[in-house]
Amino acid sequence: MTFNCYYQKQKWLGRIIEFKNYGSYFEIRVESLSSITVIFGKTSLGFFACMPDYEAGCHLIEPENEAYNREKLTSVMNPIDGITVARALYVLFKDLDKKIDNEQ
């Protein structure tokens, strides 16, 4: 699954190359200007994302709220990678929602 990312005057391509559903959380592998492993899940406080290779993590709101998640992720990662992760979550869950709607 590929997607475009934008920051200031830069544009780059991101790609979700791996997606694993472990029931209570997801593992997502994203490639763009760098490679990022994202652990994404839900707690009683909302959603979270952890990027172990970056020693970073934060609470998020639902994956469809890309703007809020971008702000939170760029506060714990560099802007390029934070924007990439926020976009990947948005695109992935938008696609999953479509698949669920088509099954019903």
CORZI-V996875 format. One line per field, one symbol per residue. psi: psi as a letter, one per 20 degrees, with the letter a starting at -180 (. if undefined). A space follows every 10 residues. Layout:
psi->???
This chain:
psi->pqqqqqodjq prpqpoiqpp ojfirqpppp pcirppppop aqaiibrqpp nhhilqqrqr aqhimggghg gghiiirqgg hghggggggg gghggggghg hhh.
